[in-house]
Structures are given as C-alpha cells and as structure tokens.
Amino acid sequence: MKIVILCGGYGTRIRDVAEDIPKPMIPIGGKPIIWHIMKTYAHYGYTNFVLCMGYKSEVIKDFFLNYELRSADVTIKLGKKSEQIISETTHDEDGWEITLAETGLKAMTGARVKRIKKYIGNDEMFMLTYGDGVGDIDIEALVKFHKSHGKMVTLTGVRPPGRFGELGIADDKSTVTGFNEKPQASGGRINGGYFVCNSEFLEILSENEDLVLEQEPMKKLVERGELQVFEHDGFWQPMDTSREYSLLNELYDNKKAPWVKW
C-alpha cells in the first residue's frame, strides 16, 4: 500500500523558523519532519511513498537524491577522472521507494492528491497524511479498522489544542456526522490526518487548483456516510509555529519523543 504525503504548501505560519526550505524539511533532531513521518510508517512495514510536492520541491528532491551520499562513508579520488566510492552506508532505510511528484506550486490539498492518481495504479487502498505532524499512531490498527467497516475513507481523530476544526461523531463512535474546518473549538476530536482511503475516493476529487481536501471532498463523504474516524488518544502534534518546533525538538533531544518507535 502506498503512502501519499502532502508536502507542497508554503508554510507561512512558520517562516520565522525556516524561510528558505519547505515546512516538511524543517528538522527535528537534525532530520526533516517528513523523515520522521516516513519512519513511523516504515516501522509498520509500509515503505512505498508518494510525496506531493510544490513549494521549493528542489530541496526535498536534493535530500532524497543524495540520501545515500549523506548517510555513508565516502572515498574520493581526485584527478582528471575523479571518482566517488560509497564504502559503507549507515542508514536503516533500505528498500524505501519514494516517488517525488510535482503537483503544482499553487495547488491546494485536494488537487495535489488527485494529481498523483497515476501512482496509485490498481491499488485498492492508499494511505494519506500531511507532511508537518507527528504522532504515535498505531498504523497497523488504523489499517485494520479501515478494512473492518467497508467505508471509503478513514481519518484519525485526535484531541489537540483548540485551534483546529472539529469532527461531529455519531453514537457508534466511528461514523463522522460533521466536518467543520477550524471553527471555535469546543473540546471534541479533530482531523489529525493519517487517512486510509479506498482508491475510489480519487474519483471524488478534481485537479482544480483551488480544491481543498478538507472542504468539499470531506463534506461529500459525510453526506454519503462514507467517512469513518479512528480514535487516537495518544500523542499527536503538528508543527505550525516556532513554539511547536521548539517543543518537538526538545522532546526529541531529551529522548522523550512518543512518536519515535524505531
């Protein structure tokens, strides 16, 4: 199953931390936050990634194209025919497959997902998340839950600080009855990302640049009764501000990062 990661936005709210790189490349403990997200999936055996890129995509490409070089001992022979010999790799990411997809500089989240349809191929399902938040999500349990209910999309419902949109949840505690993007908080669960989607969900989307995943597409799913919530009461934290950047780095540096399972 492929993991689609949205990493093309401008990250305007965290420009005071890093203005010259895309938000998914802002580091936690020396590694980009997107790497931490990918390691979470890889911990559960999912290592086939599609990155939906836009703003400063060249920075993300450079990181992964030079990953082996950055993670290895290298012998360099200088001269007319210079030669580089990668003698010993020091990373644990063997077998990762990463598609770096250019989905447009100005495209919104829904359009970006639609534009990578060709990379989903004949897969019945794919996973989807944002490139700027970490959590100790049980991916295996999430996938199992999605397969159990037969609906089109599952999202992970979390309990974060109160500046996000709230989910309405039915009495069965799994069916989503409302999706309100960023109203005044009232203490309920919100969309924490970490979706599992049947591939038919792509048919609801369009490539129109202004298509926001969290608006019309999600509301269509709610109307059809096709959106379920996987409740997560553990750690979840986005990185939208310099304060959150400092918090995540402090947790990591003190070896108290709940999302680090590898």
N, C-alpha and C positions, 0 to 999 in steps of 0.2 A: 504494500500500500504506500502511495506517495504522500509526502507531507508538503503542503503548499504553505509558504511563509510570506506574508505581506511585508515588504521592506522597501517601499518606494516613496514614502512620504517625505515631507520637508523637515519634520521635527522642530517646528518653530518655537515650541514652548521650552526647549532645552538647548537653545542656541548658546546660552551663556556657558554651557559645559563644553560644547564642541561645535563650532560653526562650519568647519571645513570637511566634515565627514557626515554620512547619513546616520540617523539615530541608531539603526541596528548594529553599527560598527563602534558605538561608544563602549569602552571597555569596562568590564567588571573583573578585577584581579588580573588585568593585563590581556584578557581575551574579550573579543566583542560579545555583546549580549546575545547576538544571534547564534554564536557558537554555543553558548550556554543552553539556549533553547534546543538546538540541534542535539546536543549531548543528552538532554532529557529524553528525547525520542529514541536516540540510539541506545540508551540504557535498556529500553524495552524491545530492541531488535529492529527498529524502523530507521533505515539509513538511506532512503531514496528521497531526495529533497528537490523541490522546485521553488526557487526564490523569485518572487515578483518584484522586479527592480524598477527604479525610476530615478529619483534624485541621487546624483553622484554615484551612479551604478559602477563606475570605473573603480571606485575604492573597494567595493565588495568583490569585484572581479579580480583585482590585484591581490587581495588577501587570499582567495582560494586558488588562483592560478599559481601562486608562489608558496602555497602551503607546505609542500614537501621541502622546499628550499629553506623556509623559515624554521622548520622543525628537525633539521638534520645537521649532522657534521658534514662539512663540505671541504673537499680538497680542490684547490685551484692551481692549474699550471699556466703560467703566463708565457707569452711569446707570440709569434706570428699566428700560430694556431692554438689560441687559448682554449683551455678545456676545464670543465667543471665536473667533479665527480662527487655525487652524493653518496657518502660512505656508510652512513648509519642514520636511519630515521628514529625519532624519539617521540612519536605521537601514537595514539591509540585509535585513530580514525580510519584504519584500513577498511576498504570496501564501501566507504561512503560514496554515493553517486549524487552529484549536485548539478542541477540544470539552472543556469543563470539566465533568466528570461527577462528581456527588455519589454516592459509592459506600459511604457509611456511616462513622460515626465510629469504630466498633469492629471493622469488618470486617477479616479477615485477607487476605493477598495473593491467595489463590485465589478467594475470594468477590468481591473487587474486580474481578478480570479477568472473571469470569462476568457481573457486573452491567453490563458495557459491551458485551455481545454485540450489542445492537441497533445500536451504532455501527459494528460490523464489517460488518453488512449481508451482501451477497452476495460480499464479497471472499474469494478463495480462501486468502489468507495475510494475516498481520499480523505486525508486529514488536512486541517486548515488552522492557522494561527497567525498572530501578529508578531512582528519582529522586535517588540520592545517590552515584553513582560515575561517574568519567570515565575515558576511555581512548582510545588512538589506534587503535581498532578499524577495520579496513577493511570498512565496511558493504557495499560492492559485492561483495567477495569472500565475505563471510558469506552474502549472499542467493544468490549463485551456487552456493555449496557446498550450501545447503539444497535448492535446486531439483535438484541433481545426484543426491541419494541417495534421494529419494522417501519419506522417513520423516516422521512427524507433526511433530516438534519438533527444532530445533537450538538448543543453547545454546553460549555462548562459554566455553571452558575456559581459565583463566588461571593464572598462578603467583604468588600473592600471599603476604604474610606468613602465618604458620601459625596463624591463629585461626579458619579457615573450614572448612566441610565439604568432604570430598574426593570426587572422582569416581573410580570404577573404569572403566578404559578397556580395551577388548579389543585383541587383537594388530593388528587392522586400523587402530588408532589413530583411529577415528571413532565406533565404537559404544560407548555407555555401558552398562556392566555392573553398576554400583552407584552409589547416590546417598546419601551419608551426610552429613546436615546437621550441620556443626560438631562433629565428633569431635576427638580429639587429632590434630594434623597429622602427616603422615608424608612430606611433601615432594612430593606429587603435585599435579595440577591441581585447581582448584575452580571452582564455578559463578560466573562473572563477570557473569551476566545477558546482555544483548544477545542475546535469543532471536529466532528466526524460527519462527513457528507456522502450520501449516495450520489453517484455521478449525474443522475437525472437533475440534480439541483442546478447544474450548469445551464440547463435549458431555461431556467427562470431568469437568468442574467442576460445582460446585453453588453456590448462593447462601448456603449455611450460613455464618454469620459466622465460625465457627472453622476454615474450610477454609484451610489453609496451602499455598500453591502448591508450596513446596519439599519437602513431605512426601508425602501420599498421591498427588496427581496425578503427581508426578515418578516415584514408585515404580511406579505403574501403567504409565507409559511405558516404564520399564526392563523390566518384566516382559513387555511386548508387543514389545520390541525396536524401539520407535518413537522413541527419543531418541538423537540424534547430537551429537557435540561438534565445534565449530570451534575448533581450537587457535590461541590467540593468545599469542605470546611477547613482545609489545611492552608498552607502558605500560598499566597499569590500577590505579586507586586509588579505593577507597571513601572517604567522609568520614563516619566514625562517631564520631570523637573530636576533641578540641581540637588534639591533635598533628597529626592528618591535615588538619584545617582550616588550620593554620599552614603545613604542607608544601605544600598545593595553592596557597595564596595566595603563598607565597614563589616557587614555580615560575612562577606567572603574572606576578608583579611583575617578575621577573628575565628575562622573555621566554624562559623555558626550559620552557614547558608543552607536553609532547609531544602532547596532545590538540587543541591549537589549530591547525587546518588552514585556517581561514577567513581 
